Structure formats: structure tokens, C-alpha cells
Amino acid sequence: MKIEDYFKAPNEVYVIDTETTGLDGGPRDLVVDIGICSVDLDKGVVKSVYGSVVGYDVTEWGDQRTKAWIFENSDLTLDKVAAAPPLFKVKEEVTGLLRGKTATSYNVPFDMDKFLFREPWRLRGTFNVCTDIMKAAMEVCKLPSELYGVSYRFPKLDHAYKTILDSDPAGIGDGQDHRALSDARMASYVMLEMYRNGNYRP
């Protein structure tokens, strides 16, 4: 292998999305749904490669978890969480899928720094992290920021998807369903379209 091959941008990127019981991060808040897509940037192909609800004993939860935003704003229920594969099994499958790969998300500080890199996941170092899709989309959507000294604010995923894409390749229809695999697909197509237009570099 030539030395320059080590510095080439990856042609395959894995896009991760998590749905959680809160915004503070692990271990206080928990990942309850995880979805992963692979994106072949050269071929322009998005594939859904993993999606799972994460199982817990919800009888031990307090109101902070049982009344989480995700349960009020999606079709994910406590019953589905209780019946899902346990965390250790999902973690094992996700680790095997992502080991040595290049991955990102729509909001890396949230999905990875607050959750997947903390207890109980501890996936830091398992995969290489590339450019945050949300940060790249900020420069394309150009939503004015009200913060002093900040030109633009981060666009929500549904806004970036509708602004950057002319069609609906992720098949979300009338609106975002806020499930992990669906959101991962949306973010994947946002990334792919920006890549095609020269606005995203892994």
C-alpha cells in the first residue's frame, strides 16, 4: 500500500442515529433505539444495515425515563423496550459492525460523545469518526443565528433534509418519525447530496 492511500477519504461511511431517554447523556440517560446506514460515496448508494430497539427492565425506571420525549413523539413504547434485545446483545452487534470502520452522525457530540463513547457503551476507539453531517449542513442551510459572533445555527435534521434534497429518497413521506434507522437514512442522504455538491468531505 502506498503512503498516500492512508490519507484518502473513505468511500464508505457508516451513519449512526440514536434515540434516547434524555439529553444529558449516559449513564443517566439511555439509548433506547439505534440505527445505522452505510453510505458508498462513490456509488451513491445508501443501505440500512442495522436497527434495533435496546431492551431494559423498564419496571425499574422513574418518570424521567418513562415519560421521555421519544415515547411521547414516536411509535416507540415502553413495551417495545421491555421486549427488545438487551443492551449487551445490541452493543455486541454494533461493535462488530463498526469495528475499524469510518462513522459519523447528524450531531456527533450528542450521539457519540454523550452516549456511545460513555458508559455503558464505551465505543470510543472502535471506529474512526469523520465530519459531523450537521456541521456541514449548517454551512449549506445558512440559518441565521441569534448568538453574538455566530453566523449560522445548526439546522434540525428535517429542515436540512427538505432544504438540501429535491426529493424524498429516505421515504419519510409527510414527516419525520423520529425513529433511529429512519433518521439515519435521512442523515445519510443529506450527507450524500452534500458530498455530490462538494459541500461535504469525510
MIDOSE-1310 file (N, C-alpha, C; in nm, 2 decimals, decimal comma, always signed):
residues 202
mkie	+0,08/-0,12/+0,00/+0,00/+0,00/+0,00/+0,09/+0,12/+0,00; +0,05/+0,22/-0,09/+0,13/+0,34/-0,09/+0,09/+0,43/+0,03; +0,19/+0,52/+0,06/+0,17/+0,60/+0,18/+0,05/+0,70/+0,16; +0,02/+0,74/+0,04/-0,09/+0,83/+0,01/-0,22/+0,77/+0,03
dyfk	-0,23/+0,63/+0,02/-0,35/+0,56/+0,04/-0,40/+0,58/+0,19; -0,32/+0,60/+0,28/-0,36/+0,62/+0,42/-0,43/+0,75/+0,44; -0,42/+0,84/+0,35/-0,47/+0,98/+0,36/-0,59/+1,00/+0,27; -0,63/+0,90/+0,20/-0,75/+0,91/+0,11/-0,88/+0,91/+0,19
apne	-0,97/+0,99/+0,15/-1,10/+1,00/+0,22/-1,17/+0,86/+0,20; -1,24/+0,81/+0,30/-1,31/+0,68/+0,29/-1,42/+0,69/+0,19; -1,44/+0,58/+0,11/-1,55/+0,58/+0,02/-1,68/+0,52/+0,08; -1,66/+0,46/+0,20/-1,78/+0,41/+0,27/-1,78/+0,47/+0,41
vyvi	-1,90/+0,53/+0,44/-1,91/+0,59/+0,58/-2,04/+0,53/+0,64; -2,03/+0,50/+0,77/-2,15/+0,45/+0,84/-2,21/+0,57/+0,92; -2,34/+0,58/+0,90/-2,41/+0,69/+0,96/-2,50/+0,63/+1,08; -2,48/+0,69/+1,20/-2,54/+0,63/+1,32/-2,64/+0,73/+1,37
dtet	-2,76/+0,68/+1,42/-2,85/+0,77/+1,49/-2,90/+0,70/+1,61; -2,92/+0,77/+1,72/-2,97/+0,71/+1,85/-3,09/+0,79/+1,89; -3,18/+0,72/+1,95/-3,29/+0,78/+2,02/-3,28/+0,75/+2,17; -3,30/+0,85/+2,26/-3,26/+0,83/+2,40/-3,37/+0,88/+2,49
tgld	-3,35/+0,85/+2,62/-3,44/+0,89/+2,72/-3,42/+1,03/+2,77; -3,32/+1,10/+2,72/-3,29/+1,24/+2,77/-3,18/+1,30/+2,69; -3,14/+1,42/+2,73/-3,04/+1,50/+2,66/-2,91/+1,51/+2,74; -2,90/+1,46/+2,86/-2,78/+1,48/+2,95/-2,67/+1,38/+2,91
ggpr	-2,71/+1,27/+2,85/-2,61/+1,17/+2,82/-2,60/+1,05/+2,92; -2,53/+0,95/+2,88/-2,51/+0,83/+2,96/-2,42/+0,86/+3,08; -2,43/+0,78/+3,19/-2,53/+0,67/+3,20/-2,67/+0,71/+3,26; -2,68/+0,84/+3,29/-2,81/+0,89/+3,35/-2,92/+0,86/+3,24
dlvv	-2,90/+0,90/+3,12/-2,99/+0,88/+3,01/-2,95/+0,76/+2,93; -3,04/+0,69/+2,87/-3,01/+0,57/+2,80/-3,05/+0,57/+2,65; -2,97/+0,50/+2,57/-3,01/+0,48/+2,43/-3,11/+0,37/+2,43; -3,23/+0,40/+2,36/-3,34/+0,31/+2,35/-3,36/+0,26/+2,21
digi	-3,30/+0,32/+2,12/-3,32/+0,29/+1,97/-3,19/+0,33/+1,90; -3,13/+0,24/+1,82/-3,01/+0,27/+1,74/-3,03/+0,22/+1,60; -2,99/+0,31/+1,50/-3,00/+0,27/+1,36/-2,87/+0,31/+1,29; -2,83/+0,23/+1,20/-2,70/+0,25/+1,12/-2,72/+0,23/+0,98
csvd	-2,68/+0,32/+0,89/-2,68/+0,30/+0,75/-2,53/+0,31/+0,70; -2,51/+0,24/+0,59/-2,38/+0,25/+0,52/-2,40/+0,33/+0,40; -2,31/+0,42/+0,37/-2,31/+0,51/+0,25/-2,19/+0,49/+0,17; -2,21/+0,44/+0,04/-2,10/+0,43/-0,05/-2,10/+0,56/-0,13
ldkg	-2,00/+0,65/-0,09/-2,00/+0,78/-0,15/-1,97/+0,78/-0,30; -1,89/+0,69/-0,34/-1,85/+0,68/-0,49/-1,97/+0,63/-0,57; -2,04/+0,53/-0,52/-2,15/+0,48/-0,60/-2,29/+0,55/-0,57; -2,29/+0,63/-0,47/-2,41/+0,70/-0,43/-2,52/+0,60/-0,38
vvks	-2,48/+0,50/-0,30/-2,57/+0,40/-0,25/-2,58/+0,41/-0,10; -2,71/+0,42/-0,05/-2,73/+0,41/+0,09/-2,80/+0,28/+0,13; -2,75/+0,21/+0,23/-2,81/+0,09/+0,27/-2,84/+0,09/+0,42; -2,95/+0,05/+0,46/-2,99/+0,03/+0,60/-2,92/-0,10/+0,65
vygs	-2,83/-0,09/+0,74/-2,75/-0,21/+0,78/-2,78/-0,26/+0,92; -2,84/-0,17/+1,01/-2,87/-0,22/+1,14/-2,97/-0,13/+1,21; -3,07/-0,19/+1,28/-3,16/-0,11/+1,35/-3,22/-0,20/+1,46; -3,22/-0,15/+1,58/-3,27/-0,22/+1,70/-3,32/-0,13/+1,81
vvgy	-3,43/-0,17/+1,87/-3,46/-0,11/+2,00/-3,37/-0,18/+2,10; -3,34/-0,10/+2,21/-3,25/-0,16/+2,31/-3,33/-0,19/+2,43; -3,32/-0,32/+2,48/-3,40/-0,36/+2,58/-3,35/-0,33/+2,72; -3,44/-0,30/+2,81/-3,41/-0,27/+2,95/-3,53/-0,32/+3,04
dvte	-3,51/-0,33/+3,17/-3,62/-0,36/+3,26/-3,68/-0,23/+3,30; -3,79/-0,20/+3,23/-3,85/-0,06/+3,24/-3,92/-0,05/+3,38; -3,94/-0,16/+3,45/-4,01/-0,16/+3,58/-3,92/-0,08/+3,68; -3,80/-0,07/+3,65/-3,70/-0,01/+3,74/-3,69/+0,14/+3,71
wgdq	-3,75/+0,19/+3,61/-3,74/+0,33/+3,57/-3,83/+0,42/+3,64; -3,78/+0,55/+3,66/-3,87/+0,65/+3,71/-3,93/+0,74/+3,61; -4,00/+0,84/+3,64/-4,07/+0,93/+3,55/-3,97/+0,99/+3,44; -3,85/+1,02/+3,49/-3,76/+1,09/+3,39/-3,74/+1,00/+3,27
rtka	-3,74/+0,87/+3,28/-3,72/+0,78/+3,17/-3,85/+0,74/+3,10; -3,95/+0,70/+3,19/-4,08/+0,65/+3,13/-4,16/+0,76/+3,06; -4,13/+0,89/+3,09/-4,20/+0,99/+3,02/-4,11/+1,07/+2,93; -4,01/+1,01/+2,88/-3,91/+1,07/+2,79/-3,98/+1,12/+2,66
wife	-3,92/+1,22/+2,60/-3,97/+1,28/+2,48/-4,00/+1,17/+2,37; -3,91/+1,08/+2,36/-3,92/+0,98/+2,25/-4,05/+0,90/+2,26; -4,09/+0,87/+2,38/-4,21/+0,79/+2,40/-4,34/+0,87/+2,37; -4,33/+1,00/+2,38/-4,44/+1,09/+2,36/-4,45/+1,14/+2,21
nsdl	-4,34/+1,12/+2,13/-4,34/+1,18/+2,00/-4,30/+1,08/+1,89; -4,31/+0,95/+1,92/-4,29/+0,85/+1,82/-4,37/+0,72/+1,85; -4,35/+0,62/+1,77/-4,43/+0,50/+1,79/-4,35/+0,40/+1,88; -4,24/+0,45/+1,94/-4,16/+0,37/+2,03/-4,23/+0,37/+2,17
tldk	-4,25/+0,25/+2,22/-4,32/+0,24/+2,35/-4,24/+0,17/+2,46; -4,28/+0,18/+2,58/-4,21/+0,11/+2,69/-4,22/-0,04/+2,67; -4,33/-0,09/+2,62/-4,35/-0,23/+2,59/-4,25/-0,28/+2,49; -4,22/-0,20/+2,39/-4,12/-0,24/+2,29/-3,98/-0,25/+2,35
vaaa	-3,95/-0,15/+2,44/-3,82/-0,15/+2,50/-3,81/-0,27/+2,59; -3,91/-0,31/+2,66/-3,91/-0,42/+2,76/-3,89/-0,55/+2,68; -3,94/-0,56/+2,56/-3,93/-0,68/+2,48/-3,81/-0,69/+2,39; -3,73/-0,59/+2,38/-3,62/-0,58/+2,29/-3,50/-0,66/+2,33
pplf	-3,41/-0,68/+2,24/-3,28/-0,75/+2,28/-3,21/-0,66/+2,39; -3,15/-0,72/+2,49/-3,08/-0,65/+2,59/-2,96/-0,57/+2,54; -2,93/-0,47/+2,62/-2,82/-0,38/+2,58/-2,69/-0,45/+2,55; -2,65/-0,55/+2,62/-2,52/-0,62/+2,60/-2,52/-0,69/+2,46
kvke	-2,64/-0,74/+2,42/-2,65/-0,80/+2,28/-2,64/-0,70/+2,17; -2,71/-0,59/+2,19/-2,71/-0,48/+2,09/-2,57/-0,42/+2,08; -2,51/-0,40/+2,19/-2,37/-0,34/+2,19/-2,28/-0,43/+2,12; -2,29/-0,56/+2,14/-2,20/-0,66/+2,08/-2,22/-0,66/+1,93
evtg	-2,34/-0,65/+1,88/-2,37/-0,64/+1,74/-2,32/-0,51/+1,67; -2,34/-0,40/+1,74/-2,30/-0,27/+1,69/-2,15/-0,27/+1,69; -2,08/-0,31/+1,79/-1,93/-0,32/+1,79/-1,88/-0,40/+1,68; -1,93/-0,51/+1,65/-1,89/-0,60/+1,54/-1,91/-0,53/+1,41
llrg	-2,01/-0,46/+1,39/-2,04/-0,40/+1,26/-1,95/-0,28/+1,24; -1,92/-0,20/+1,34/-1,85/-0,08/+1,32/-1,70/-0,09/+1,35; -1,65/-0,20/+1,40/-1,51/-0,21/+1,43/-1,42/-0,18/+1,31; -1,33/-0,08/+1,32/-1,24/-0,04/+1,22/-1,30/+0,04/+1,10
ktat	-1,42/+0,07/+1,11/-1,49/+0,15/+1,00/-1,48/+0,30/+1,03; -1,53/+0,37/+0,93/-1,54/+0,52/+0,95/-1,69/+0,55/+0,97; -1,72/+0,63/+1,07/-1,86/+0,66/+1,10/-1,88/+0,81/+1,14; -2,00/+0,85/+1,13/-2,04/+0,98/+1,17/-2,19/+0,98/+1,21
synv	-2,24/+1,10/+1,24/-2,39/+1,11/+1,27/-2,43/+1,25/+1,24; -2,56/+1,28/+1,26/-2,61/+1,41/+1,25/-2,62/+1,46/+1,39; -2,50/+1,51/+1,44/-2,48/+1,56/+1,57/-2,39/+1,47/+1,65; -2,26/+1,46/+1,61/-2,16/+1,38/+1,67/-2,15/+1,40/+1,82
pfdm	-2,15/+1,53/+1,87/-2,13/+1,55/+2,01/-2,25/+1,48/+2,10; -2,37/+1,47/+2,04/-2,48/+1,41/+2,11/-2,47/+1,25/+2,10; -2,48/+1,20/+1,98/-2,48/+1,05/+1,96/-2,36/+0,98/+2,01; -2,24/+1,04/+1,99/-2,12/+0,97/+2,03/-2,06/+1,02/+2,16
dkfl	-2,03/+1,15/+2,17/-1,97/+1,20/+2,29/-2,05/+1,18/+2,41; -2,18/+1,20/+2,40/-2,27/+1,19/+2,52/-2,32/+1,05/+2,55; -2,32/+0,97/+2,44/-2,38/+0,83/+2,46/-2,29/+0,72/+2,42; -2,25/+0,70/+2,30/-2,18/+0,58/+2,25/-2,04/+0,58/+2,30
frep	-1,98/+0,69/+2,34/-1,85/+0,69/+2,40/-1,85/+0,69/+2,55; -1,96/+0,69/+2,61/-1,97/+0,69/+2,76/-2,02/+0,55/+2,80; -2,03/+0,53/+2,94/-2,09/+0,41/+2,99/-2,24/+0,41/+2,95; -2,29/+0,30/+2,92/-2,23/+0,16/+2,93/-2,18/+0,11/+2,79
wrlr	-2,18/+0,20/+2,69/-2,14/+0,16/+2,55/-1,99/+0,15/+2,54; -1,92/+0,26/+2,57/-1,77/+0,26/+2,57/-1,71/+0,23/+2,43; -1,76/+0,29/+2,33/-1,72/+0,25/+2,19/-1,61/+0,34/+2,14; -1,56/+0,44/+2,22/-1,45/+0,52/+2,17/-1,33/+0,44/+2,13
gtfn	-1,28/+0,46/+2,01/-1,17/+0,39/+1,95/-1,21/+0,27/+1,87; -1,34/+0,23/+1,88/-1,38/+0,12/+1,80/-1,39/+0,15/+1,65; -1,42/+0,28/+1,62/-1,43/+0,32/+1,48/-1,38/+0,46/+1,47; -1,35/+0,50/+1,35/-1,30/+0,64/+1,32/-1,41/+0,73/+1,30
vctd	-1,41/+0,85/+1,36/-1,51/+0,95/+1,34/-1,48/+1,05/+1,24; -1,56/+1,07/+1,14/-1,54/+1,17/+1,04/-1,63/+1,29/+1,05; -1,64/+1,38/+0,96/-1,71/+1,51/+0,97/-1,85/+1,49/+1,01; -1,89/+1,57/+1,10/-2,03/+1,58/+1,15/-2,12/+1,63/+1,04
imka	-2,22/+1,55/+1,01/-2,32/+1,59/+0,90/-2,39/+1,72/+0,93; -2,43/+1,74/+1,05/-2,50/+1,86/+1,09/-2,41/+1,98/+1,08; -2,28/+1,97/+1,11/-2,20/+2,09/+1,10/-2,18/+2,13/+0,95; -2,17/+2,03/+0,86/-2,16/+2,06/+0,72/-2,29/+2,12/+0,67
amev	-2,40/+2,06/+0,72/-2,53/+2,12/+0,67/-2,55/+2,26/+0,72; -2,50/+2,30/+0,83/-2,51/+2,44/+0,88/-2,46/+2,54/+0,77; -2,35/+2,50/+0,70/-2,29/+2,59/+0,61/-2,37/+2,59/+0,48; -2,45/+2,49/+0,45/-2,54/+2,49/+0,33/-2,67/+2,55/+0,36
cklp	-2,73/+2,52/+0,47/-2,87/+2,58/+0,50/-2,86/+2,73/+0,54; -2,75/+2,77/+0,61/-2,73/+2,91/+0,64/-2,85/+2,97/+0,72; -2,89/+2,91/+0,82/-3,00/+2,96/+0,91/-2,93/+3,07/+1,00; -2,98/+3,19/+1,00/-2,92/+3,30/+1,08/-2,92/+3,26/+1,23
sely	-2,81/+3,29/+1,29/-2,81/+3,27/+1,44/-2,83/+3,40/+1,51; -2,90/+3,38/+1,63/-2,92/+3,50/+1,72/-2,81/+3,52/+1,82; -2,71/+3,43/+1,82/-2,60/+3,44/+1,91/-2,49/+3,54/+1,86; -2,44/+3,62/+1,94/-2,34/+3,72/+1,90/-2,22/+3,65/+1,86
gvsy	-2,17/+3,69/+1,74/-2,04/+3,63/+1,69/-2,06/+3,50/+1,62; -2,18/+3,45/+1,61/-2,21/+3,32/+1,54/-2,29/+3,35/+1,42; -2,24/+3,31/+1,30/-2,31/+3,34/+1,18/-2,44/+3,26/+1,15; -2,42/+3,13/+1,17/-2,53/+3,04/+1,15/-2,56/+2,94/+1,26
rfpk	-2,68/+2,89/+1,27/-2,72/+2,80/+1,37/-2,73/+2,66/+1,31; -2,73/+2,56/+1,39/-2,74/+2,42/+1,34/-2,88/+2,39/+1,29; -2,90/+2,34/+1,17/-3,04/+2,31/+1,13/-3,08/+2,18/+1,18; -3,21/+2,16/+1,21/-3,26/+2,03/+1,25/-3,26/+1,94/+1,13
ldha	-3,26/+1,81/+1,16/-3,24/+1,72/+1,05/-3,35/+1,73/+0,95; -3,48/+1,74/+0,99/-3,59/+1,75/+0,89/-3,57/+1,88/+0,80; -3,52/+1,99/+0,86/-3,50/+2,11/+0,78/-3,39/+2,09/+0,68; -3,28/+2,03/+0,72/-3,17/+2,00/+0,63/-3,21/+1,91/+0,52
ykti	-3,29/+1,81/+0,55/-3,33/+1,71/+0,45/-3,42/+1,78/+0,35; -3,51/+1,86/+0,39/-3,60/+1,92/+0,29/-3,54/+2,03/+0,21; -3,43/+2,10/+0,28/-3,36/+2,21/+0,21/-3,26/+2,16/+0,11; -3,19/+2,05/+0,15/-3,08/+2,01/+0,06/-3,12/+1,91/-0,05
ldsd	-3,23/+1,84/-0,02/-3,27/+1,74/-0,12/-3,40/+1,78/-0,19; -3,40/+1,75/-0,32/-3,52/+1,79/-0,40/-3,63/+1,68/-0,40; -3,59/+1,56/-0,35/-3,69/+1,45/-0,35/-3,69/+1,39/-0,21; -3,75/+1,27/-0,20/-3,76/+1,21/-0,07/-3,70/+1,07/-0,08
pagi	-3,57/+1,06/-0,10/-3,50/+0,92/-0,11/-3,51/+0,84/+0,01; -3,53/+0,89/+0,13/-3,54/+0,82/+0,25/-3,68/+0,77/+0,28; -3,77/+0,82/+0,20/-3,91/+0,77/+0,21/-3,98/+0,81/+0,34; -3,96/+0,93/+0,38/-4,02/+0,97/+0,51/-4,16/+1,02/+0,49
gdgq	-4,20/+1,05/+0,37/-4,34/+1,09/+0,34/-4,37/+1,22/+0,40; -4,48/+1,23/+0,48/-4,53/+1,36/+0,53/-4,44/+1,42/+0,64; -4,37/+1,33/+0,71/-4,29/+1,39/+0,82/-4,20/+1,28/+0,89; -4,10/+1,34/+0,96/-4,00/+1,26/+1,03/-4,07/+1,17/+1,14
dhra	-4,04/+1,05/+1,15/-4,10/+0,96/+1,25/-4,01/+0,95/+1,38; -3,90/+1,01/+1,38/-3,81/+1,01/+1,50/-3,77/+0,88/+1,55; -3,76/+0,78/+1,46/-3,70/+0,65/+1,49/-3,56/+0,65/+1,44; -3,47/+0,57/+1,50/-3,33/+0,58/+1,48/-3,29/+0,54/+1,33
lsda	-3,34/+0,43/+1,28/-3,30/+0,39/+1,15/-3,35/+0,49/+1,04; -3,47/+0,53/+1,06/-3,53/+0,63/+0,97/-3,45/+0,76/+0,97; -3,41/+0,81/+1,08/-3,33/+0,93/+1,09/-3,19/+0,91/+1,04; -3,14/+0,79/+1,06/-3,01/+0,76/+1,00/-3,01/+0,76/+0,85
rmas	-3,12/+0,71/+0,79/-3,14/+0,72/+0,64/-3,15/+0,86/+0,60; -3,23/+0,94/+0,66/-3,24/+1,09/+0,63/-3,10/+1,15/+0,63; -3,03/+1,13/+0,74/-2,89/+1,19/+0,75/-2,80/+1,14/+0,65; -2,81/+1,02/+0,61/-2,72/+0,96/+0,51/-2,75/+1,03/+0,37
yvml	-2,87/+1,05/+0,34/-2,90/+1,11/+0,21/-2,86/+1,26/+0,21; -2,87/+1,33/+0,32/-2,82/+1,46/+0,33/-2,67/+1,47/+0,31; -2,60/+1,38/+0,38/-2,45/+1,37/+0,36/-2,42/+1,34/+0,21; -2,49/+1,24/+0,15/-2,45/+1,20/+0,02/-2,48/+1,32/-0,08
emyr	-2,59/+1,39/-0,07/-2,62/+1,50/-0,16/-2,51/+1,61/-0,14; -2,48/+1,64/-0,01/-2,37/+1,74/+0,01/-2,24/+1,70/-0,05; -2,21/+1,57/-0,04/-2,09/+1,52/-0,10/-2,08/+1,54/-0,25; -2,20/+1,51/-0,31/-2,21/+1,52/-0,46/-2,19/+1,67/-0,50
ngny	-2,23/+1,76/-0,42/-2,22/+1,90/-0,45/-2,10/+1,97/-0,40; -2,01/+1,89/-0,34/-1,88/+1,94/-0,30/-1,89/+2,01/-0,16; -2,00/+1,99/-0,09/-2,02/+2,05/+0,04/-1,99/+1,96/+0,16; -1,94/+1,84/+0,14/-1,91/+1,75/+0,25/-1,79/+1,67/+0,21
rp	-1,70/+1,67/+0,31/-1,57/+1,59/+0,29/-1,56/+1,51/+0,42; -1,55/+1,38/+0,41/-1,54/+1,30/+0,53/-1,41/+1,33/+0,61
